[in-house]
Structure formats: structure tokens, C-alpha cells
């Protein structure tokens, strides 16, 4: 027969360890404290690696000969919107 106090203490200990363990693994390196600019930059690069860029047209193969019919119209609209005077 197991005592309820022992089970409760074990459950409490397991839950506390489960709560604080992810915080210990999520700690980021203190790159701000590094004096050298290049060493600080390499620390940030190691801590936060750059994300891979997506290709501009992921689903369309350029060798297929497909030409987007709305591409030219979107470029004209963007150029017109860029010249709108806001707050004149």
C-alpha cells in the first residue's frame, strides 16, 4: 500500500521539474555581453541561423514555358501605387 503523501510529493516534484526543464533548454546565449563586434556577430549567427529562402515561383518550372498573364498588370499597378502622394 502506497501512502498518499508520498504519491503527492512525487507528483509535485515531477510537475515542478517538468515546468522548469524547458526553460533551462530555451536559454539563449548572452551575445550582448561580447565586446568584439565580429565575435558578437558570429554568436548571433550561431544562435539564430538564417532561414532558407524560398524560390520566387516554387510550383512553376521556368523550362515549362508558362507565362503568368497577370504579372505585367501587377507590375503596372505597383508602379502607379508607388507614385501616389500620401499626405500632400
C-alpha positions as CSV (number, residue, x, y, z in Angstrom):
1,X,0.0,0.0,0.0
2,X,1.4,3.4,-1.0
3,X,0.9,6.4,1.1
4,X,-1.0,9.3,-0.5
5,X,1.6,11.8,0.9
6,X,4.4,10.1,-0.9
7,X,2.4,9.9,-4.2
8,X,1.5,13.6,-3.9
9,X,5.1,14.6,-3.2
10,X,6.4,12.6,-6.1
11,X,3.7,14.1,-8.4
12,X,4.5,17.6,-7.2
13,X,8.3,17.0,-7.8
14,X,7.7,15.6,-11.3
15,X,5.4,18.5,-12.2
16,X,7.9,21.1,-11.0
17,X,10.7,19.5,-12.9
18,X,8.6,19.3,-16.0
19,X,7.8,23.0,-15.8
20,X,11.3,24.3,-15.3
21,X,13.2,22.0,-17.6
22,X,12.1,23.6,-21.0
23,X,13.1,27.0,-19.6
24,X,16.6,25.7,-19.0
25,X,16.9,24.4,-22.5
26,X,15.5,27.5,-24.1
27,X,18.1,29.8,-22.6
28,X,19.8,31.9,-25.3
29,X,23.5,32.7,-25.2
30,X,24.3,36.2,-23.9
31,X,25.7,37.6,-27.1
32,X,25.1,41.2,-25.9
33,X,28.0,40.9,-23.4
34,X,30.6,40.1,-26.0
35,X,32.9,43.1,-26.7
36,X,34.3,42.2,-30.1
37,X,32.0,43.1,-32.9
38,X,32.9,40.2,-35.1
39,X,32.7,37.7,-32.2
40,X,29.3,39.1,-31.2
41,X,28.0,38.8,-34.8
42,X,29.2,35.2,-35.0
43,X,27.5,34.5,-31.7
44,X,24.2,35.9,-33.0
45,X,24.6,33.9,-36.3
46,X,25.1,30.7,-34.3
47,X,22.1,31.4,-32.0
48,X,19.8,32.5,-34.8
49,X,20.8,30.8,-38.1
50,X,19.4,32.4,-41.3
51,X,16.3,30.9,-42.7
52,X,16.4,29.2,-46.2
53,X,15.0,31.4,-48.9
54,X,12.0,30.1,-50.8
55,X,12.3,30.2,-54.6
56,X,10.2,33.0,-56.2
57,X,8.0,30.6,-58.1
58,X,8.1,27.4,-56.1
59,X,5.5,25.4,-58.1
60,X,6.3,26.6,-61.6
61,X,9.3,25.3,-63.6
62,X,10.9,28.0,-65.7
63,X,11.6,25.5,-68.5
64,X,7.9,24.7,-68.9
65,X,7.3,28.0,-70.8
66,X,4.4,29.1,-68.5
67,X,4.0,32.9,-68.5
68,X,1.8,34.4,-65.8
69,X,-0.8,36.6,-67.6
70,X,-1.2,38.9,-64.6
71,X,2.5,39.6,-63.9
72,X,2.7,42.6,-66.2
73,X,-0.6,44.1,-64.9
74,X,0.6,43.7,-61.3
75,X,3.9,45.5,-62.1
76,X,2.0,48.4,-63.7
77,X,-0.4,48.6,-60.7
78,X,2.5,48.6,-58.2
79,X,4.3,51.4,-60.2
80,X,1.1,53.5,-60.1
81,X,0.7,53.0,-56.4
82,X,4.3,53.9,-55.7
83,X,3.7,57.3,-57.3
84,X,0.6,58.2,-55.2
85,X,1.2,61.2,-53.0
86,X,0.1,60.5,-49.5
87,X,-0.4,63.5,-47.2
88,X,0.2,66.2,-49.7
